[in-house]
Amino acid sequence: MRRVALVVLALSIMLVNGSAHRAHAASVLFGDQAVEIKGDYNAAGTAEAFSATASTSGSVASISVYVDTTSTATSLVVGLYADAVGRPGTLLSSGSLPSPTAGAWNAVPMTAAAVSGGSAYWIALLGTGGTLRFRDRCCGGGSAAEVSAQTTLSSLPASWSSGARSADGPVSAYATSADGPVLAVTPGSLSLLAAPGGAPASGSLTVTNNGSGSLTWNATATPA
């Protein structure tokens, strides 16, 4: 059974070494860091999604949104949608922020979601408890945007339902990730069984870097 002990030990060491090389600086993956020229708004319960193309690959950690000065929303909900032939499709990640600050950038923590450089995504904004006011190009001539068909949302749907479409983007919002390597091991666990005196059990693990920069890792086998 020595083979089993070696494989399990190697997996645990890979995870420890990978986590030690993560950094904590923010890196912008996509979106618009400018406070745009026009004020725009949606009533509570109505979401709006804006198209954006990832400039680099990474894992989304937060999305920052500029909430305009007269916004009355008591909660800001932000979502990241996959592109579905030029429209928002499946929800990849979401997050919420209670009591967003009006007239300021608000960073909304997101559940981790990997994005690929050069691919299109959609940033969706939803206000609850009041009117959400934000900034975008407004009134046509910009990138694609569309409101949700639902008007009584309290959270973002798993699949987007398209309402009115416009060219009001980009919105003043951008996605960031943590700089540095992020180790991923697939599968997350591996169990091997071998009979005494029989052929050694074998299996494989795939180690990838889901962050940026160079990932350094090692595995050490210790006889059981």
BAPAPA-635785 format. One record per residue (C-alpha): residue number from 1; residue in one letter; x, y, z. Coordinates in steps of 0.001 Angstrom, whole numbers, plus 500000, padded with zeros to 6 digits. Example, Ala and Ser with C-alpha at 12.3 -4.5 7.8 and 13.67 -1.06 7.14 Angstrom:
// BAPAPA-635785
NODE  tordo  bati       u       v       w
NODE      1     a  512300  495500  507800
NODE      2     s  513670  498940  507140
This chain:
// BAPAPA-635785
NODE  tordo  bati       u       v       w
NODE      1     m  500000  500000  500000
NODE      2     r  503058  502280  499846
NODE      3     r  501902  503801  496535
NODE      4     v  498721  505185  498152
NODE      5     a  500654  506996  500892
NODE      6     l  503023  508625  498395
NODE      7     v  500261  510029  496179
NODE      8     v  498188  511477  499029
NODE      9     l  501243  513140  500557
NODE     10     a  502291  514678  497229
NODE     11     l  498849  516270  496753
NODE     12     s  498877  517922  500182
NODE     13     i  502336  519415  499610
NODE     14     m  501350  520850  496218
NODE     15     l  498504  522782  497836
NODE     16     v  500702  524201  500607
NODE     17     n  503434  525360  498249
NODE     18     g  501025  526912  495747
NODE     19     s  499204  528984  498339
NODE     20     a  502501  530364  499648
NODE     21     h  503230  532070  496327
NODE     22     r  500001  534110  496046
NODE     23     a  500232  537909  496083
NODE     24     h  497602  540424  497108
NODE     25     a  497866  543387  494739
NODE     26     a  494896  544133  492491
NODE     27     s  495085  543678  488734
NODE     28     v  492371  545049  486422
NODE     29     l  490989  542344  484142
NODE     30     f  488386  544353  482219
NODE     31     g  485960  547242  482433
NODE     32     d  486049  551036  482554
NODE     33     q  487987  552864  485284
NODE     34     a  486785  556320  484195
NODE     35     v  483860  558202  485727
NODE     36     e  481795  558424  482551
NODE     37     i  480143  561515  481142
NODE     38     k  476467  560779  481770
NODE     39     g  474396  559884  484779
NODE     40     d  472059  556918  484299
NODE     41     y  469722  555029  486596
NODE     42     n  467424  552061  487050
NODE     43     a  464558  551709  489491
NODE     44     a  464884  549195  492305
NODE     45     g  464398  545650  490983
NODE     46     t  465559  546346  487422
NODE     47     a  469028  545142  486424
NODE     48     e  471142  546370  483527
NODE     49     a  474103  544556  481937
NODE     50     f  476989  546119  480016
NODE     51     s  479322  544356  477616
NODE     52     a  483076  544308  478313
NODE     53     t  486005  542376  476855
NODE     54     a  488657  540910  479157
NODE     55     s  492096  542336  478418
NODE     56     t  493851  539510  480249
NODE     57     s  493083  536163  481837
NODE     58     g  492601  535764  485563
NODE     59     s  490165  535087  488366
NODE     60     v  487707  537845  489287
NODE     61     a  487924  538816  492956
NODE     62     s  485845  542023  492965
NODE     63     i  484004  544447  490704
NODE     64     s  484197  548163  491480
NODE     65     v  481238  550345  490500
NODE     66     y  480966  554128  490540
NODE     67     v  477678  554915  492301
NODE     68     d  476483  558370  491320
NODE     69     t  475829  561154  493811
NODE     70     t  472023  561022  494058
NODE     71     s  471667  557227  494225
NODE     72     t  469216  556010  496865
NODE     73     a  469748  552240  496537
NODE     74     t  470289  550599  499928
NODE     75     s  472065  547605  498386
NODE     76     l  474202  547183  495262
NODE     77     v  474181  543767  493578
NODE     78     v  476762  543068  490864
NODE     79     g  476974  540084  488529
NODE     80     l  479319  538716  485904
NODE     81     y  477600  537030  482960
NODE     82     a  479041  534957  480158
NODE     83     d  478428  536227  476633
NODE     84     a  475772  534341  474662
NODE     85     v  476057  535412  471023
NODE     86     g  476212  539112  471848
NODE     87     r  473859  539046  474818
NODE     88     p  474215  538200  478531
NODE     89     g  473874  534470  479151
NODE     90     t  474740  532450  482255
NODE     91     l  475621  534057  485588
NODE     92     l  479263  533219  486412
NODE     93     s  479664  535166  489651
NODE     94     s  477863  537677  491832
NODE     95     g  478272  539748  494946
NODE     96     s  476426  542377  496946
NODE     97     l  477279  545419  499019
NODE     98     p  474930  546902  501632
NODE     99     s  474737  550682  501950
NODE    100     p  476844  551615  498901
NODE    101     t  478449  555051  499106
NODE    102     a  477007  557600  496644
NODE    103     g  479462  559729  494707
NODE    104     a  482259  557170  495065
NODE    105     w  483720  553939  493759
NODE    106     n  482344  550895  495578
NODE    107     a  484257  547593  495478
NODE    108     v  481923  544592  495581
NODE    109     p  483551  541252  496560
NODE    110     m  482679  538485  494099
NODE    111     t  482736  534711  494220
NODE    112     a  485818  533651  492234
NODE    113     a  485275  533224  488481
NODE    114     a  487925  532630  485822
NODE    115     v  487906  534853  482727
NODE    116     s  489908  534535  479503
NODE    117     g  491703  537414  477814
NODE    118     g  490018  538499  474595
NODE    119     s  486615  537028  475554
NODE    120     a  483441  539067  476026
NODE    121     y  481578  539238  479337
NODE    122     w  478768  541331  480823
NODE    123     i  478791  543358  484046
NODE    124     a  475286  543527  485511
NODE    125     l  474147  546096  488086
NODE    126     l  471063  545857  490295
NODE    127     g  469896  548202  493024
NODE    128     t  467469  547267  495780
NODE    129     g  465684  549470  498301
NODE    130     g  465863  552530  496063
NODE    131     t  466954  553877  492681
NODE    132     l  470475  552903  491648
NODE    133     r  472273  555740  489870
NODE    134     f  475550  555131  488058
NODE    135     r  477614  556541  485186
NODE    136     d  477882  555414  481552
NODE    137     r  478203  556866  478024
NODE    138     c  474411  557097  477705
NODE    139     c  472189  557844  474780
NODE    140     g  473733  555616  472116
NODE    141     g  477018  555457  470271
NODE    142     g  478809  553294  472823
NODE    143     s  479077  549593  473573
NODE    144     a  476153  547221  474082
NODE    145     a  473909  547346  477146
NODE    146     e  470502  545922  477964
NODE    147     v  468070  545932  480860
NODE    148     s  466548  542819  482342
NODE    149     a  463070  541737  481363
NODE    150     q  462233  541295  485062
NODE    151     t  461551  544448  487055
NODE    152     t  461106  543044  490585
NODE    153     l  464490  541385  491118
NODE    154     s  466071  541142  494572
NODE    155     s  469028  539132  493252
NODE    156     l  470459  538440  489819
NODE    157     p  469006  535465  487914
NODE    158     a  471108  532444  486946
NODE    159     s  470122  533037  483310
NODE    160     w  469594  536545  481943
NODE    161     s  466229  537523  480456
NODE    162     s  466711  540242  477854
NODE    163     g  464721  543451  477900
NODE    164     a  465376  546693  476017
NODE    165     r  468762  546974  474324
NODE    166     s  470872  550108  473878
NODE    167     a  474407  551302  473116
NODE    168     d  474942  553179  476393
NODE    169     g  478134  551398  477492
NODE    170     p  480654  551287  478839
NODE    171     v  479514  551622  482422
NODE    172     s  481870  552981  485079
NODE    173     a  482732  549576  486513
NODE    174     y  485739  547302  486330
NODE    175     a  486756  543821  487483
NODE    176     t  489940  543070  489389
NODE    177     s  491762  539938  490483
NODE    178     a  494534  539186  492950
NODE    179     d  497906  539385  491220
NODE    180     g  500249  536446  491386
NODE    181     p  499927  532712  490803
NODE    182     v  496916  530708  491940
NODE    183     l  497503  526968  492123
NODE    184     a  494732  524644  490959
NODE    185     v  494916  520853  491219
NODE    186     t  492478  518644  489316
NODE    187     p  491024  516440  490702
NODE    188     g  490976  517960  494164
NODE    189     s  491491  514544  495769
NODE    190     l  492678  511156  494581
NODE    191     s  492183  507721  496161
NODE    192     l  494116  504681  494948
NODE    193     l  493795  501066  496032
NODE    194     a  496286  498278  495371
NODE    195     a  496378  494698  496617
NODE    196     p  499561  493544  498368
NODE    197     g  501799  491872  495811
NODE    198     g  499700  493158  492893
NODE    199     a  500434  495777  490269
NODE    200     p  501060  499293  491670
NODE    201     a  498027  501554  491588
NODE    202     s  498437  504672  489440
NODE    203     g  496649  507931  488853
NODE    204     s  497297  511447  487607
NODE    205     l  496818  515010  488793
NODE    206     t  496818  518161  486667
NODE    207     v  498501  521229  488139
NODE    208     t  497626  524592  486534
NODE    209     n  498140  528273  487297
NODE    210     n  494780  530090  487388
NODE    211     g  496416  533413  488251
NODE    212     s  499201  535454  486686
NODE    213     g  502983  535277  486767
NODE    214     s  505025  532146  487408
NODE    215     l  503849  529392  489733
NODE    216     t  506500  527531  491734
NODE    217     w  505541  524258  493405
NODE    218     n  507118  520973  494428
NODE    219     a  506071  517566  495651
NODE    220     t  508050  515431  498063
NODE    221     a  507431  511720  498629
NODE    222     t  508145  510248  502060
NODE    223     p  507958  506451  502484
NODE    224     a  505064  505397  504695
